[in-house]
Amino acid sequence: GNSVTQMEGPVTLSEEAFLTINCTYTATGYPSLFWYVQYPGEGLQLLLKATKADDKGSNKGFEATYRKETTSFHLEKGSVQVSDSAVYFCAGGALSGGYNKLIFGAGTRLAVHP
Amino acid sequence: SAVISQKPSRDICQRGTSLTIQCQVDSQVTMMFWYRQQPGQSLTLIATANQGSEATYESGFVIDKFPISRPNLTFSTLTVSNMSPEDSSIYLCSVVLPSSYNEQFFGPGTRLTVL
């Protein structure tokens, strides 16, 4: 079946450091891929997405490229801020019944210190 | 996008009781979903609640434990029945907009603690 694997946290960085959170997927076909972010005490927000191979999703300085050859969708940011501290979830969407049924990774907690 | 609200935002309940969680959306949507996020864990889909049909439950979840109502296109409820401490979780609803099958928008969640 479909699955999403992302690197375990917590990830602790200093402000302005470079961030990479790895995500790989296993799926039949080519799912849409998403990164969601959950700030402390809040629900999930869609951060970025990519719907086909070689697509690059970007938002708020974060980027992720859909790599078919490595089945990956790693999240990157060149310079993190304290306000980026949150839990990040990678998700794959398999089209089913007219919508993307989401499979979530385990989540990676990011802590950014001044 | 969609604006989604949930009530209550949090609650502390006694074992053996039931809690009904409400999800309200600011636009009409066909597809609504209920997820559970256990402490320190990822999200697990409980059921899909489409207006005009019975909810569809994922493996490991049953209607007797998690009855769902979907009376119209902007509202749904999830009841957690006969609660035990293992039901302590965040419960989230999400929707898919008619114009954007690719994306799910999530509510803020209901944090439930069962003593």
Interface residues (C-beta under 8 A of the other chain):
Chain A: S32 F34 Y36 E42 G43 L44 Q45 L46 K49 T51 F89 G93 L95 G98 Y99 N100 K101 L102 F104 G105 A106 G107
Chain B: I4 M31 Q41 S42 L43 T44 L45 L92 S94 V96 Y101 N102 E103 Q104 F105 F106 G107 P108 G109
